[in-house]
Amino acid sequence: MRQIKIVVEKHPEGYVAYPLGLQGIVVGEGDTYEEALADVTSAIRFHIETFGQDVLDEESPILNAFITDAKVAVFNRQASLAGAR
């Protein structure tokens, strides 16, 4: 048994879940948190069975994961290009 960190995101349409520290793309989804977690767990199992244990990082460097908000200035390139003409 291996412990894998999973990110679960809540969207208006439902939940999306994906693992950290796993090579390749593995995603699960569901109408509830539990459904998304079960779906991604099944997808991870299938991914490892299909591609082998090499997809697992030997020792995941991820100790913990955090979510935060950050303000980012967004440059509107279209408006700048239009003004330069």
N, C-alpha and C positions, 0 to 999 in steps of 0.2 A: 504494500500500500504506500502511495506517495502523496505527500501534501502539496497541493498546487494552489497558488493564489488566483482567485477569480474576480474580475471586475463585473459588476452587474449595474447596468444603466437603465433608468426608467425613462421611457419616451411616451408621448401621447398615445401611440399605437400599442404599447406594451413594454416588455422588458427585453434587453439584449445583454448577453453575457459572453465574456471571452477570458481566456487564461493569460497570465503573465509568465514569462520564462519558458515558453514552449515554442520550438521552431515550427514555422508554418502558420497557416491561417485556420483558426478554429473558432466558430461562433455558435452560440445557442440563442434561442429566442422563446418567448412564451407570453401568455396573457398575464401571468403572475410571476413574482420573484422566484417562487419555488419551481414553476414550470421552466423558466429560463435556466435556472441552475441545474435542473435534472437534464435538460436538453444539452447544455454545454458539457456536462459530465459524461453523457453518452457519446458526444462528439469527440471528446478528448480520448476516451477509451478506444473508439474506432480509429482515431488518428494514430495512436500508439500501436495498435494491432496492425494497421496498414503499413506504416513507415518504420516501425521498430523503435526501440528504446533510444536511438540516436537523436530523436526529436526532443528528448528531455535534456535540459541543461544539467550537467553533472551536479553542480551545486549552484542553484539559482542565486544570483547576486542580489535579488530583491528581498530585502528584509521586511519591508512594509510598503504600502502604497497609500498616498494621500490625494484627496481631491480638494482643490481650492479655486477661488476666482481670481483673475488678474485682469487689470485694465490694459488694453492694447490699443495703441493708436493705429487706425487703419487708413492707409493712403489710397485714395481713389484715383487709380491710374487713368481710367477712362476720361474723367473730368479734366485731368491735367493735360492729357494728350489733345483733347478737344480745344482747350484754351491756348495751346501752343500753335494751333493752325491759323 
